């Protein structure tokens, strides 16, 4: 392929042998064989070897090539040749050819690199520096260099292909992309909002959207029927390893539909996106209610690539003589377990008792764990003597246990704790025992989430307050009934990770107000926060629903990266800090004052406080002597030398006594003469840099406060 006379490195093939071409890119690697210099040239399409040989390359070009360093930006011209047999490089797609250079131009030179960028060995069996040996913060600080690495470029190029595929599918299904505002109104969950102050409306704030939820519902009211958007969203949430304060989601909404259309559409969408990474998702996706997910896996995003489903055992031990189980049953608790099939040899008594029962399971919040191994058709452990024959046989039958299996059970008065701890134990065992198959993708719809969850004496939304309930004939005063109410929400889970979620929405004004009231909002608060939305439901709102897929998570899973930061161009680090731009950062008091963000009665600090942050500016402020740009470099150098000398003296590393001037010190003063006013004082120049003036005096800061 050629463009404006330029060919692309990665697109050259044997068919181009004998052609004269011009290439442009970066020096990926160099190998000097004395008179002959080999170079890998890299552009966005790939790498090709170019050769500087005295036989074909002019001497001045060879001389210039001798000055090349990694990451110089260059153009080269020459003839494409087939490599001699045995010299091919299988590490690069263009390994069967090379470019014999006739001309070279250095477009831009590069400073010493903070880390290696090349990822292609120049010869068979060669190696390159692994990027995982470089600290992530250093990579993010020099992200523009990190993004030159072919693997990072491929990640972002495939991300583009994944998004384009999604757009194509939605376009074929009649969806239209519409942008919604980034400056909007803060939500009731305002503590998680990023706020943006308004200069035109002092002490009023916009909020960056956590999602375009209300706007996409308003688009349904507006009659667009099928909307989507690749949208940036912002959440000021607690930090997690795989979470960013800003992220991208594929947002969609449709009218006159039910869950089935969403399931069918998103399955087609997800299958097409995963196909970009040569991954086939089996369709149709299985479905599981939230209640079943919690009871069988202890989580609302179960990893179904492996078994280890929970088994209910509470009823087996209702009349047991084993005191721990007996007490828990009397308190209305739960006993559940899992059968780790065929792992008895790998889970020794020492591992089960001293690692899992005493350390690992308590770290999950449970008080302990009961274990039993199946041997000779019976159960073996340090507590089986407390169980009756009937109880032991019931355990074997319920867990469908065979010789070599290990049964693990957790018991507690708290139902939630049993599910949570057992769910974490399940994942820990699967990882330890290698039960998770690789290159297997198991999508799953989790449905019928609770509409509300307990919050103090009241309830709060489990999803968001615009999610439709399965029925609307519920009693707002019946708290227990509200906690049992199911919603029309659904999540798409793949391999134990939630990739997206959504719901059928409330389209009735009466029902929406009813939900707001249950959440504790007064009529005034509803009007203040959602008045515009409630009014829209008065004008023929259609039934509608939607979903949002997390583009960062989806892309990371498709490409198999260790973090969503590997598929994001300019991410924040794990502390939500940007090592590249040093964001977030302080802003000047002038900006805060202009935005009206200084507190009433708050005074700005004395002049010069800001300047004291820099040593040179601090000295300038204290001495009341201005420092011009031409003088700053010399003063910085002098200060550096003075500080080094001071450190040497202070550390007593100097092997000789300090020197003193041999000349006697005398006090010299200006020769006496008639008093006069300085011309600089007369025209005001002397006082122009004064932070404050009193009469004709230069007012300085107080030495003692």
C-alpha positions as CSV (number, residue, x, y, z in Angstrom):
1,X,0.0,0.0,0.0
2,X,1.2,3.5,-0.9
3,X,0.1,6.9,0.1
4,X,1.7,10.1,-1.1
5,X,4.6,8.1,-2.4
6,X,5.1,6.4,1.0
7,X,4.8,2.7,1.6
8,X,4.0,1.1,5.0
9,X,6.5,-1.2,6.8
10,X,4.2,-4.0,7.8
11,X,2.5,-4.2,4.4
12,X,5.5,-5.1,2.3
13,X,5.5,-8.6,1.0
14,X,7.6,-10.8,-1.3
15,X,5.5,-9.5,-4.1
16,X,7.2,-6.1,-3.6
17,X,10.7,-7.5,-4.2
18,X,12.5,-5.4,-6.8
19,X,10.4,-2.3,-6.1
20,X,11.8,1.1,-5.1
21,X,9.9,2.4,-2.0
22,X,10.0,5.1,0.6
23,X,9.3,4.3,4.2
24,X,8.9,6.5,7.3
25,X,8.8,5.6,11.0
26,X,10.9,5.1,14.1
27,X,14.2,3.2,14.6
28,X,13.1,0.1,16.5
29,X,16.5,-1.6,16.9
30,X,20.0,-1.5,15.4
31,X,22.6,-4.2,14.8
32,X,26.0,-3.1,13.6
33,X,28.1,-5.7,11.7
34,X,31.0,-3.5,11.0
35,X,30.6,-2.2,7.5
36,X,27.0,-3.3,7.3
37,X,24.3,-1.8,9.6
38,X,21.0,-3.5,10.0
39,X,18.0,-1.6,11.3
40,X,14.4,-2.4,12.2
41,X,12.1,0.4,11.1
42,X,8.7,0.5,12.7
43,X,5.5,2.2,11.9
44,X,1.9,1.6,12.9
45,X,1.6,-1.4,10.5
46,X,4.6,-3.3,11.7
47,X,8.4,-3.7,11.4
48,X,10.7,-4.3,8.4
49,X,14.5,-4.7,8.3
50,X,16.5,-2.1,6.4
51,X,20.1,-2.5,5.4
52,X,22.9,0.1,5.0
53,X,25.6,-1.6,2.9
54,X,28.6,0.1,1.4
55,X,27.9,-1.8,-1.9
56,X,24.5,-0.2,-2.4
57,X,24.3,2.7,0.0
58,X,26.2,6.0,-0.6
59,X,29.0,6.6,1.8
60,X,27.5,9.8,3.2
61,X,24.3,7.9,3.9
62,X,26.2,5.1,5.7
63,X,28.0,7.8,7.7
64,X,24.7,9.4,8.7
65,X,23.3,6.0,9.6
66,X,26.1,5.5,12.0
67,X,24.6,8.3,14.2
68,X,21.2,6.6,14.5
69,X,19.8,5.7,17.9
70,X,16.7,4.0,19.0
71,X,13.4,5.9,18.4
72,X,14.9,8.4,16.0
73,X,12.2,9.4,13.5
74,X,13.4,8.8,10.0
75,X,12.6,8.2,6.4
76,X,14.5,5.8,4.1
77,X,14.3,5.0,0.4
78,X,15.6,2.0,-1.4
79,X,14.9,-1.3,-3.1
80,X,12.9,-4.2,-1.6
81,X,14.9,-7.5,-1.8
82,X,14.1,-11.1,-0.9
83,X,16.3,-12.2,2.0
84,X,18.9,-14.9,1.4
85,X,17.9,-18.4,2.4
86,X,18.5,-19.0,6.0
87,X,18.5,-15.3,7.0
88,X,14.7,-15.0,7.3
89,X,13.3,-13.6,10.6
90,X,10.2,-15.5,11.8
91,X,9.7,-12.9,14.5
92,X,8.3,-10.3,12.1
93,X,5.6,-10.6,9.4
94,X,8.0,-9.1,6.9
95,X,10.8,-11.5,7.8
96,X,11.2,-12.8,4.2
97,X,12.3,-9.4,2.8
98,X,14.5,-6.4,3.6
99,X,15.1,-2.9,2.2
100,X,18.5,-2.0,0.7
101,X,18.8,1.7,1.6
102,X,19.8,4.3,-0.9
103,X,18.8,7.4,1.0
104,X,18.2,8.4,4.7
105,X,16.7,11.5,6.3
106,X,16.6,12.0,10.1
107,X,13.4,13.8,10.8
108,X,13.8,14.0,14.6
109,X,16.3,12.8,17.1
110,X,15.3,11.1,20.4
111,X,16.8,11.5,23.9
112,X,17.9,8.5,26.0
113,X,14.9,6.3,26.6
114,X,13.4,5.7,30.1
115,X,12.7,2.1,29.0
116,X,13.0,-0.2,26.0
117,X,10.3,0.1,23.4
118,X,11.3,-2.6,20.9
119,X,9.3,-5.8,21.1
120,X,10.7,-7.6,18.1
121,X,14.0,-9.6,18.1
122,X,16.2,-8.9,15.1
123,X,17.4,-12.4,14.7
124,X,16.0,-15.9,15.3
125,X,16.3,-16.8,19.0
126,X,16.9,-13.2,20.0
127,X,15.1,-11.5,22.9
128,X,13.8,-8.1,23.8
129,X,13.1,-6.4,27.1
130,X,9.8,-7.5,28.7
131,X,7.5,-4.5,29.3
132,X,6.3,-6.1,32.6
133,X,9.7,-5.4,34.1
134,X,9.0,-1.6,33.8
135,X,7.0,0.0,36.7
136,X,3.5,0.9,35.6
137,X,3.9,4.5,36.9
138,X,7.0,5.0,34.7
139,X,5.1,3.7,31.7
140,X,2.2,6.1,32.5
141,X,4.6,9.0,33.0
142,X,6.0,8.4,29.5
143,X,2.7,7.1,28.1
144,X,3.5,8.6,24.6
145,X,6.5,6.3,24.5
146,X,4.7,3.3,26.0
147,X,2.0,3.7,23.3
148,X,4.7,3.3,20.6
149,X,5.1,-0.4,21.6
150,X,3.4,-2.6,19.0
151,X,1.4,-4.5,21.6
152,X,-0.1,-1.4,23.0
153,X,-0.9,0.0,19.5
154,X,-2.6,-3.3,18.7
155,X,-4.6,-3.1,21.8
156,X,-6.0,0.3,20.9
157,X,-6.5,-0.6,17.2
158,X,-8.5,-3.7,18.2
159,X,-10.4,-1.6,20.7
160,X,-11.4,0.6,17.8
161,X,-12.4,-2.4,15.8
162,X,-14.5,-3.7,18.7
163,X,-16.4,-0.4,19.0
164,X,-16.8,-0.1,15.2
165,X,-18.3,-3.6,15.2
166,X,-20.8,-2.7,17.9
167,X,-21.7,0.5,16.0
168,X,-22.3,-1.6,12.8
169,X,-24.5,-4.1,14.6
170,X,-26.6,-1.4,16.2
171,X,-26.9,0.5,13.0
172,X,-28.2,-2.6,11.3
173,X,-30.8,-3.0,14.1
174,X,-32.1,0.6,13.6
175,X,-30.3,2.4,16.4
176,X,-29.1,5.9,16.1
177,X,-26.2,7.5,18.0
178,X,-27.1,10.6,19.9
179,X,-24.8,12.6,22.2
180,X,-26.0,13.6,25.6
181,X,-24.6,16.4,27.9
182,X,-21.4,16.0,30.0
183,X,-22.3,18.9,32.2
184,X,-25.5,17.9,34.0
185,X,-27.3,17.9,37.4
186,X,-25.9,16.1,40.4
187,X,-27.8,12.9,41.4
188,X,-29.0,11.9,44.8
189,X,-25.8,9.8,45.0
190,X,-23.9,13.1,44.8
191,X,-21.0,12.0,47.0
192,X,-19.8,10.0,44.0
193,X,-20.2,12.8,41.5
194,X,-17.4,14.8,40.0
195,X,-18.5,18.4,40.4
196,X,-17.8,21.3,38.0
197,X,-18.2,24.8,39.4
198,X,-20.0,27.4,37.2
199,X,-18.4,30.9,36.9
200,X,-21.7,32.4,35.6
201,X,-23.7,30.9,38.5
202,X,-21.5,31.3,41.6
203,X,-21.6,28.5,44.1
204,X,-23.7,26.4,41.7
205,X,-22.2,23.2,40.2
206,X,-22.6,20.9,37.2
207,X,-21.9,17.2,37.7
208,X,-20.1,15.0,35.3
209,X,-22.5,12.1,34.4
210,X,-22.1,8.7,36.1
211,X,-24.2,7.6,33.1
212,X,-26.6,9.3,30.7
213,X,-29.5,7.5,32.4
214,X,-32.1,10.3,32.5
215,X,-31.2,11.8,29.1
216,X,-31.6,8.4,27.3
217,X,-34.9,7.9,28.9
218,X,-36.0,11.4,27.8
219,X,-34.9,10.5,24.3
220,X,-37.4,7.6,24.5
221,X,-40.1,10.1,25.6
222,X,-39.0,12.2,22.6
223,X,-39.8,9.3,20.3
224,X,-36.4,8.3,18.9
225,X,-37.3,4.7,20.0
226,X,-33.8,3.2,19.5
227,X,-30.7,5.1,20.8
228,X,-27.1,4.3,21.5
229,X,-24.0,6.2,22.4
230,X,-20.3,5.4,23.1
231,X,-20.1,7.7,26.1
232,X,-17.6,8.8,28.7
233,X,-18.8,8.4,32.3
234,X,-17.3,9.5,35.6
235,X,-17.6,8.1,39.1
236,X,-15.7,9.4,42.1
237,X,-15.8,6.0,43.7
238,X,-13.4,4.1,46.1
239,X,-10.3,2.9,44.3
240,X,-10.1,-0.7,43.0
241,X,-7.3,-2.3,40.9
242,X,-9.4,-2.5,37.8
243,X,-11.5,0.7,38.1
244,X,-10.9,4.1,36.6
245,X,-12.6,7.4,37.7
246,X,-13.5,8.0,34.0
247,X,-14.5,5.1,31.7
248,X,-16.3,4.4,28.5
249,X,-19.6,2.5,28.1
250,X,-21.7,1.5,25.2
251,X,-25.1,2.8,26.2
252,X,-28.3,1.9,24.5
253,X,-32.1,2.3,25.1
254,X,-35.1,1.1,23.1
255,X,-38.9,1.7,23.3
256,X,-41.9,-0.7,23.0
257,X,-39.7,-3.7,24.0
258,X,-39.3,-6.2,26.9
259,X,-36.4,-8.1,28.2
260,X,-36.4,-10.6,25.4
261,X,-35.4,-8.0,22.8
262,X,-32.6,-6.7,25.0
263,X,-31.3,-10.3,25.5
264,X,-31.4,-11.1,21.8
265,X,-29.8,-7.8,20.8
266,X,-27.0,-7.8,23.4
267,X,-26.2,-11.4,22.7
268,X,-25.7,-10.6,19.0
269,X,-23.7,-7.5,20.0
270,X,-21.5,-9.3,22.4
271,X,-20.9,-12.3,20.1
272,X,-19.8,-9.9,17.3
273,X,-17.5,-7.9,19.6
274,X,-15.8,-11.0,20.9
275,X,-15.4,-12.3,17.4
276,X,-13.0,-9.5,16.8
277,X,-10.7,-11.4,19.2
278,X,-11.4,-14.7,17.5
279,X,-13.6,-15.8,20.4
280,X,-16.9,-17.6,19.9
281,X,-19.5,-17.0,22.5
282,X,-22.0,-19.9,22.7
283,X,-25.6,-18.7,22.1
284,X,-28.2,-18.4,23.5
285,X,-26.7,-17.2,26.8
286,X,-28.0,-19.2,29.8
287,X,-30.1,-17.3,32.4
288,X,-30.0,-17.4,36.2
289,X,-32.0,-15.5,38.7
290,X,-30.2,-13.4,41.3
291,X,-31.5,-15.6,44.1
292,X,-30.1,-18.7,42.4
293,X,-26.8,-17.1,41.7
294,X,-26.4,-16.2,45.4
295,X,-27.6,-19.6,46.7
296,X,-25.4,-21.6,44.3
297,X,-22.3,-19.4,44.0
298,X,-22.4,-16.7,46.7
299,X,-22.2,-13.8,44.2
300,X,-24.3,-12.0,41.7
301,X,-21.6,-12.4,39.0
302,X,-20.8,-16.2,39.2
303,X,-17.9,-17.7,37.2
304,X,-19.6,-20.8,35.6
305,X,-16.5,-22.1,33.9
306,X,-16.1,-24.6,36.7
307,X,-18.5,-26.4,39.0
308,X,-18.3,-26.3,42.8
309,X,-21.9,-25.3,43.3
310,X,-23.1,-24.8,46.9
311,X,-25.1,-27.6,48.5
312,X,-27.7,-26.8,51.2
313,X,-27.1,-28.9,54.4
314,X,-29.0,-27.0,57.1
315,X,-31.9,-29.5,57.3
316,X,-29.5,-32.4,57.6
317,X,-28.2,-31.2,61.0
318,X,-31.4,-29.9,62.6
319,X,-31.2,-32.5,65.4
320,X,-27.4,-33.0,65.4
321,X,-25.4,-33.6,68.6
322,X,-22.5,-31.6,67.1
323,X,-22.8,-28.5,69.4
324,X,-21.5,-25.9,66.8
325,X,-24.1,-26.9,64.2
326,X,-26.8,-27.4,66.8
327,X,-26.4,-23.8,68.1
328,X,-26.4,-22.3,64.6
329,X,-29.6,-24.2,63.7
330,X,-31.3,-23.1,66.9
331,X,-30.4,-19.5,66.0
332,X,-31.9,-19.8,62.5
333,X,-28.6,-19.9,60.8
334,X,-27.4,-21.7,57.6
335,X,-25.0,-24.6,56.8
336,X,-23.9,-24.9,53.2
337,X,-21.0,-26.6,51.6
338,X,-19.2,-27.6,48.4
339,X,-17.9,-30.9,47.1
340,X,-14.3,-30.5,45.8
341,X,-14.3,-33.7,43.6
342,X,-11.3,-35.9,43.5
343,X,-8.9,-33.5,45.3
344,X,-8.4,-35.4,48.5
345,X,-4.7,-36.0,47.8
346,X,-4.0,-32.3,47.1
347,X,-5.9,-31.1,50.1
348,X,-4.2,-32.8,53.0
349,X,-5.4,-32.8,56.6
350,X,-2.7,-30.2,57.4
351,X,-3.8,-27.9,54.5
352,X,-7.5,-28.2,55.4
353,X,-7.1,-27.7,59.1
354,X,-4.2,-25.3,59.5
355,X,-4.5,-23.3,56.3
356,X,-8.1,-23.2,55.3
357,X,-10.0,-23.7,58.6
358,X,-7.7,-21.5,60.7
359,X,-6.4,-18.8,58.3
360,X,-7.9,-18.6,54.9
361,X,-11.6,-19.0,55.7
362,X,-11.5,-16.6,58.7
363,X,-10.0,-14.0,56.4
364,X,-13.2,-14.2,54.4
365,X,-15.2,-13.2,57.5
366,X,-16.4,-16.7,58.7
367,X,-15.4,-18.0,62.1
368,X,-14.2,-21.3,60.7
369,X,-14.8,-24.2,58.3
370,X,-15.8,-27.8,58.7
371,X,-14.1,-30.4,56.4
372,X,-14.6,-34.1,55.7
373,X,-12.8,-36.3,53.2
374,X,-14.5,-39.3,51.6
375,X,-12.6,-42.5,52.0
376,X,-13.7,-46.1,51.7
377,X,-17.3,-45.0,51.2
378,X,-17.4,-43.1,54.5
379,X,-16.4,-39.7,55.9
380,X,-13.1,-38.9,57.6
381,X,-12.3,-35.9,59.7
382,X,-11.8,-34.8,63.3
383,X,-15.5,-34.2,63.9
384,X,-17.3,-37.1,62.2
385,X,-17.6,-38.9,65.5
386,X,-20.1,-36.3,66.6
387,X,-22.5,-37.1,63.7
388,X,-25.0,-39.9,63.6
389,X,-24.9,-42.6,60.9
390,X,-28.0,-41.1,59.4
391,X,-26.4,-37.6,59.2
392,X,-23.2,-39.0,57.6
393,X,-25.2,-40.9,55.0
394,X,-27.3,-37.9,54.3
395,X,-24.2,-35.8,53.7
396,X,-22.8,-38.4,51.3
397,X,-26.1,-38.5,49.4
398,X,-26.8,-34.8,49.4
399,X,-23.2,-33.9,48.1
400,X,-23.2,-36.9,45.7
401,X,-19.8,-37.7,47.3
402,X,-17.4,-40.4,46.1
403,X,-14.0,-41.6,47.3
404,X,-11.4,-39.0,46.9
405,X,-13.8,-36.1,47.3
406,X,-13.4,-33.4,49.9
407,X,-16.6,-31.8,51.5
408,X,-16.2,-28.3,52.9
409,X,-18.9,-26.6,54.9
410,X,-19.4,-23.2,56.5
411,X,-22.0,-22.5,59.1
412,X,-23.1,-19.2,60.6
413,X,-26.1,-17.4,62.0
414,X,-25.8,-14.9,59.2
415,X,-27.1,-16.2,55.9
416,X,-25.3,-13.5,54.0
417,X,-22.0,-14.3,55.6
418,X,-22.3,-18.0,54.8
419,X,-22.9,-17.2,51.1
420,X,-20.1,-14.6,50.9
421,X,-17.5,-16.7,52.7
422,X,-18.3,-19.8,50.7
423,X,-18.3,-17.9,47.5
424,X,-14.8,-16.6,48.2
425,X,-13.6,-20.0,49.3
426,X,-14.9,-21.5,46.0
427,X,-12.8,-19.0,43.9
428,X,-9.8,-19.5,46.1
429,X,-9.9,-23.3,45.7
430,X,-10.5,-23.1,41.9
431,X,-7.4,-20.9,41.5
432,X,-5.3,-23.0,43.8
433,X,-6.3,-26.3,42.3
434,X,-6.2,-25.1,38.7
435,X,-9.9,-25.8,38.1
436,X,-10.5,-22.7,35.9
437,X,-10.1,-23.7,32.2
438,X,-8.2,-21.3,30.0
439,X,-9.6,-19.9,26.7
440,X,-13.1,-20.7,27.7
441,X,-15.8,-18.0,27.8
442,X,-19.1,-18.6,29.6
443,X,-21.6,-15.8,29.3
444,X,-24.6,-15.6,31.6
445,X,-27.6,-13.4,32.2
446,X,-28.3,-12.8,35.8
447,X,-31.9,-11.6,36.2
448,X,-34.6,-10.6,38.8
449,X,-32.4,-8.6,41.1
450,X,-34.0,-7.2,44.3
451,X,-35.6,-3.9,43.7
452,X,-34.5,-2.6,47.1
453,X,-31.9,-3.4,49.7
454,X,-31.9,-2.6,53.4
455,X,-30.5,0.7,54.6
456,X,-30.8,1.4,58.3
457,X,-34.5,1.5,59.1
458,X,-35.5,2.1,55.5
459,X,-34.5,0.8,52.0
460,X,-32.4,2.1,49.1
461,X,-32.3,1.2,45.4
462,X,-30.4,-1.9,44.6
463,X,-29.8,-0.7,41.0
464,X,-31.1,2.8,40.5
465,X,-34.5,4.3,41.2
466,X,-35.7,4.2,37.6
467,X,-35.7,0.4,37.4
468,X,-39.2,-1.2,37.0
469,X,-40.5,-3.7,39.6
470,X,-42.0,-7.0,38.5
471,X,-45.3,-5.8,39.9
472,X,-46.5,-2.4,41.0
473,X,-49.2,-3.5,43.6
474,X,-46.8,-3.4,46.5
475,X,-47.3,-1.6,49.9
476,X,-44.8,1.2,50.4
477,X,-45.1,0.8,54.2
478,X,-44.3,-2.9,54.2
479,X,-40.5,-2.9,54.6
480,X,-40.1,-6.7,54.6
481,X,-42.3,-6.9,51.5
482,X,-40.3,-4.3,49.7
483,X,-37.1,-6.2,50.4
484,X,-38.6,-9.3,48.8
485,X,-39.7,-7.3,45.7
486,X,-37.9,-8.4,42.5
487,X,-36.9,-5.9,39.7
488,X,-36.8,-6.2,36.0
489,X,-33.0,-5.7,36.0
490,X,-30.4,-7.9,34.3
491,X,-26.7,-8.1,34.2
492,X,-24.4,-9.7,31.5
493,X,-21.7,-11.7,33.3
494,X,-18.8,-13.5,31.5
495,X,-16.3,-15.6,33.4
496,X,-17.3,-14.1,36.7
497,X,-17.0,-10.5,35.6
498,X,-19.9,-8.1,35.1
499,X,-19.6,-6.6,31.6
500,X,-22.8,-4.7,31.6
501,X,-26.2,-4.2,33.1
502,X,-29.5,-2.6,32.6
503,X,-33.3,-2.9,33.2
504,X,-36.7,-2.2,31.9
505,X,-37.5,1.3,33.2
506,X,-40.4,2.9,35.0
507,X,-42.6,4.7,32.5
508,X,-45.4,5.7,34.8
509,X,-45.3,9.0,36.7
510,X,-47.4,7.6,39.5
511,X,-45.1,4.5,40.0
512,X,-42.0,6.6,39.7
513,X,-43.2,9.0,42.4
514,X,-44.1,6.0,44.5
515,X,-40.6,4.6,44.3
516,X,-39.1,8.1,45.1
517,X,-41.3,8.3,48.2
518,X,-40.2,4.8,49.4
519,X,-36.6,6.0,49.1
520,X,-37.4,8.8,51.5
521,X,-37.6,11.7,49.1
522,X,-40.1,14.4,49.9
523,X,-42.2,16.1,47.2
524,X,-39.9,19.1,47.4
525,X,-36.8,17.0,46.9
526,X,-38.4,15.1,44.0
527,X,-39.2,18.4,42.3
528,X,-35.7,19.8,43.0
529,X,-33.8,16.8,41.8
530,X,-36.1,15.2,39.2
531,X,-38.9,17.7,38.4
532,X,-37.9,17.9,34.8
533,X,-38.0,14.1,34.4
534,X,-41.2,13.6,36.3
535,X,-42.9,16.2,34.1
536,X,-41.7,14.4,30.9
537,X,-43.5,11.2,32.1
538,X,-46.8,13.2,31.9
539,X,-46.5,13.3,28.1
540,X,-47.1,9.8,26.7
541,X,-43.9,8.1,27.8
542,X,-43.5,4.7,26.0
543,X,-42.5,1.5,27.8
544,X,-38.7,1.3,27.4
545,X,-35.5,-0.3,28.7
546,X,-31.9,-0.5,28.0
547,X,-28.4,-1.6,29.0
548,X,-24.8,-0.4,29.1
549,X,-21.7,-2.4,28.4
550,X,-18.4,-1.4,29.9
551,X,-16.1,-0.9,26.8
552,X,-12.9,-1.0,28.9
553,X,-13.9,-4.3,30.6
554,X,-15.2,-5.9,27.4
555,X,-12.1,-5.0,25.5
556,X,-9.7,-6.1,28.3
557,X,-11.4,-9.5,28.4
558,X,-11.4,-10.0,24.6
559,X,-7.7,-9.1,24.4
560,X,-6.8,-11.0,27.6
561,X,-5.0,-8.1,29.2
562,X,-4.1,-7.9,32.9
563,X,-5.8,-4.6,33.4
564,X,-8.2,-2.2,31.7
565,X,-5.3,0.3,31.8
566,X,-3.7,-1.8,29.0
567,X,-6.6,-1.0,26.6
568,X,-7.0,2.7,27.6
569,X,-4.8,5.3,25.9
570,X,-4.2,7.7,28.9
571,X,-5.4,6.0,32.1
572,X,-4.9,7.0,35.7
573,X,-2.9,4.8,37.9
574,X,-4.3,2.7,40.8
575,X,-4.4,5.8,43.0
576,X,-6.5,7.7,40.4
577,X,-3.5,9.9,39.6
578,X,-2.1,10.7,36.2
579,X,1.7,10.4,36.3
580,X,1.9,12.0,32.8
581,X,0.1,15.3,33.5
582,X,0.3,15.2,37.3
583,X,-3.5,15.5,37.5
584,X,-5.3,16.1,39.8
585,X,-3.5,19.3,40.9
586,X,-4.1,22.4,42.8
587,X,-5.5,25.5,41.1
588,X,-4.6,29.1,41.8
589,X,-6.5,31.2,44.3
590,X,-7.4,33.5,41.5
591,X,-9.3,30.7,39.8
592,X,-11.1,29.8,43.1
593,X,-11.9,33.4,43.7
594,X,-13.3,33.9,40.2
595,X,-15.5,30.8,40.6
596,X,-16.7,32.1,44.0
597,X,-15.3,29.1,45.9
598,X,-13.5,30.9,48.7
599,X,-15.5,30.6,51.9
600,X,-17.3,33.7,53.2
601,X,-14.9,35.8,55.2
602,X,-11.9,33.8,53.9
603,X,-9.1,36.2,53.0
604,X,-6.5,35.5,50.4
605,X,-3.0,34.9,51.9
606,X,-0.5,37.7,52.1
607,X,1.2,38.5,48.8
608,X,4.3,36.3,48.2
609,X,2.9,33.1,49.8
610,X,2.5,31.5,46.4
611,X,6.0,32.6,45.3
612,X,7.5,31.0,48.4
613,X,6.7,27.5,47.0
614,X,9.8,27.9,44.7
615,X,13.2,28.4,46.3
616,X,14.3,31.1,43.9
617,X,11.0,32.9,44.1
618,X,11.1,32.6,47.9
619,X,14.6,34.2,48.0
620,X,13.4,36.9,45.6
621,X,10.4,37.6,47.8
622,X,12.4,37.7,51.1
623,X,15.2,39.9,49.6
624,X,12.7,42.0,47.6
625,X,14.8,41.7,44.5
626,X,13.2,40.7,41.3
627,X,14.8,37.8,39.3
628,X,14.5,38.0,35.5
629,X,14.5,35.0,33.2
630,X,18.1,35.6,32.1
631,X,19.3,35.6,35.7
632,X,17.3,32.6,37.0
633,X,19.5,29.8,35.5
634,X,22.7,31.3,37.1
635,X,20.9,31.7,40.5
636,X,19.5,28.1,40.4
637,X,23.1,26.9,39.7
638,X,24.6,28.9,42.5
639,X,21.9,27.8,45.0
640,X,22.5,24.2,44.0
641,X,26.2,24.5,44.6
642,X,25.6,26.3,48.0
643,X,23.2,23.5,49.1
644,X,25.7,20.8,48.2
645,X,28.5,22.5,50.1
646,X,26.2,23.0,53.1
647,X,25.3,19.2,53.0
648,X,29.0,18.3,52.9
649,X,29.8,20.5,55.9
650,X,26.7,19.3,57.8
651,X,27.5,15.6,57.2
652,X,31.1,16.3,58.3
653,X,32.4,14.4,55.3
654,X,34.8,17.2,54.6
655,X,38.4,16.1,55.6
656,X,39.6,19.6,56.5
657,X,38.6,22.5,58.6
658,X,36.6,25.3,56.9
659,X,38.7,28.0,55.4
660,X,38.7,31.6,56.7
661,X,39.7,34.7,54.9
662,X,43.2,35.8,56.0
663,X,42.3,39.4,55.5
664,X,41.1,41.3,58.5
665,X,37.3,42.0,58.3
666,X,36.4,45.7,58.3
667,X,33.1,47.4,58.2
668,X,32.9,49.7,55.2
669,X,30.1,52.2,54.6
670,X,29.2,54.5,51.8
671,X,31.2,57.7,51.9
672,X,29.5,60.6,53.6
673,X,27.8,63.1,51.4
674,X,24.7,65.3,51.2
675,X,21.4,63.4,51.6
676,X,19.4,63.1,48.4
677,X,16.4,61.4,47.0
678,X,17.1,58.5,44.6
679,X,15.8,59.2,41.1
680,X,14.1,55.7,41.2
681,X,12.2,56.8,44.3
682,X,11.2,60.1,42.7
683,X,9.6,58.4,39.7
684,X,8.1,55.5,41.6
685,X,10.3,52.8,40.2
686,X,11.8,51.9,43.5
687,X,8.4,50.9,44.9
688,X,6.9,49.2,41.9
689,X,7.6,45.7,43.2
690,X,6.5,46.4,46.8
691,X,3.7,44.1,48.0
692,X,2.4,47.0,50.0
693,X,3.3,50.7,50.3
694,X,2.7,53.0,53.2
695,X,3.2,56.6,52.2
696,X,6.5,56.7,50.4
697,X,7.8,53.7,52.4
698,X,8.3,50.1,51.2
699,X,6.2,48.0,53.5
700,X,7.7,44.6,54.3
701,X,6.3,41.5,55.9
702,X,6.5,41.3,59.7
703,X,9.5,39.3,61.0
704,X,7.5,38.1,64.0
705,X,3.8,37.4,63.9
